[in-house]
Amino acid sequence: MIIGVISDTHIPSRAKLIPIQVLRGFEKVDLIIHAGDICEESVLEQLRAIAPVKAVVGNIDGIELQNKLPKKLIINQKGFKIGIIHGDGGKRGSTLERALEAFKDDNVNCIIFGHSHLAHISLKGSILLFNPGSPTDRRRSKYFSYGILEIKDSIKANIVYFK
C-alpha cells in the first residue's frame, strides 16, 4: 500500500492550486492523508479525484472545515495504526512533542503531523514520526515537500523535495 502524505497547503494564500509535482507524485497512491491547514475544501476535492482522502483540521482552517473534519484521527492500514494530527497548540512544547502527547495512550505505529512546515522523519521508540513539510510554503526549508508512506511488512516514510 502506498499513501501520499501532505500538510500545510494553505491554498489560496500560499498557492492557487496543489503543485503539479505533488499531483504527479500521488498518481499511483492508494490513499492520501492531509495533516491540516487545508484552507479550502476544493483542495480535498482535488485530492479525492486521485485517491480516497483522510484529513484533519489545522489551526487556520475555517469553520466549514472545522465542522467536517476531526482535530485528531486514527486509521488502520494493513495492520498498522496511524495517528494524524496537525500539531498546533501554542507554546506547549514543540510540534513534535504535541503530536506525541496527543497519541500517548493510543498505541499507534506512526504519527503524521504538520504545522511546522518542516519535513521530518524519526523514530521515538517504535513509533514512526512523520511530517511531510509543505508543498506551498517552505518557511525555513530549502525546498517544498510532500511525503510517501509505504506499507508492506513494515511502514516506511519518504520525503519528496522539489523546487
N, C-alpha and C positions, 0 to 999 in steps of 0.2 A: 504494500500500500504506500502511495506517495501522497503527502499532504503539503499543499502550498501554505505558507505562513506569512502574514502581512500585518502591519500595525501602523498607526500614525500616518494615515493617508492625507488627512487634513484637506480634503477636497471640498470646496474650490479655493480655499485661501492659499494653499501652497502649490497646487497644480489644478488644471481644469479637469484632467482625467487621470486614471491609473496609467502609469508609464507603460509603453509598449513592451519594454524589457520584461516587466512583470507578467503581462498578459501572455507573452510568448513562453516565459518560464513556467507558467501554470497550465499550458495546453494539455499536458498529459497527467495532471494530478487527479486523484480520486476524491479529494475533499480540500476545501480552503478554510483556513482559520484566520479570522481578523481579530486582533487583540485591542481594538478600540481606537478612539479618535478618528472615526469614520467621517463624520460631519454631515454627509448627505446620503440618504438612503439609496440614491442612484448608484453609489459605489457597490453596495451589496447586490443590487440588481445586475450590475455589470459582471461581478464575480460569479453570481448564480448562473449566468449564461455559460460559464466554463465548467463548473462543478458545484455540488452542494456546499453550502457555507454555514459555518458555526461562528458566531461573533459575540463579543461582549461590548458593553458601552464604555466609552472613555470619558475623561473629565470635561472635555469640551463638546461632547455630543449633545445635541439639543433635546428638547422634551420629547419629540416624536420618536427618536431612537431610544431614549431612556425608558419610554413606555413599552417598547417592543423587545429590548434586549436586557439580559441579566448583567450584573456587575461581575459575577463570578460564575464559571461554568466548568463542569467536569464531564468529559466524554470518554467513552470506552472504545478503543480501536484496536482490533486484533489482539485482545488480551492486555492492552496497556491502558492505564488510566492517565488521561491528560487533563491537567488543570489549566484554565485560561482566565486571565485577569489583565486589566490594563496596567495596574500598578501605581496609580496615583495615590495621594494621601497626605499631602502637605509635608511637614517636617519630621514625620515619624519614621526615621530611618531612611535608607536608600530604597530605590525602586526594587532592587533585588531582594532586600530584606522584607519589604512589604509583601512581595509576591510569595516568598517562603512562608511568612506568617499567615497569609490568607489560606494556605493549604496544609498547615501544620498537622491537622487531625484527619486528613483525607486520604492518606496512603497512596499518593499519586506517584507515577513513574516519571512524569515530565511536567514542568510548569512553563507555559508560554505566557509572556508578558510583553508590554510595550512601554509607553510613556517617556522613556529617556531618549528615544531616537538613536540609541547606541546599540549596535548589534552585539550580541553576547551569547556565548555557549560555554557552559561549565557544568561540573557535577558538584552537588552537595550531598555527600554520601552516595546513595544510589539514585538520586533524583537529578534528571537532566533539566537544566535551567536554560531557557532559550528565548532570546529577544531578537526578532528579525531586523531591528532597526527601522528606518523609514524609507520608503521609495520616493518621497517627495520633499523631505525636509532634513537635510544632512546634519544641521546644527554643528556639532564639533567633529563630526565624522568626515573623513576624506571623500567617501563615496555614498551614494544612495544604496539601499539594500532591501532584500526580502529573504525569506527562508524556505527551506525544503526539509521536511521530516520524512525519513524513510523507515517504514516499519516492516521488518521481516521477523527473524528470531529475536531481534533486539530493536531498539529505537535509536536512530542516528539523526543528527541535525547538521545541516549545512547552511551557511550564509552565502548568498549570491550578491556580489557587489557590482555596481555599474555606475557610469558617469552620467 
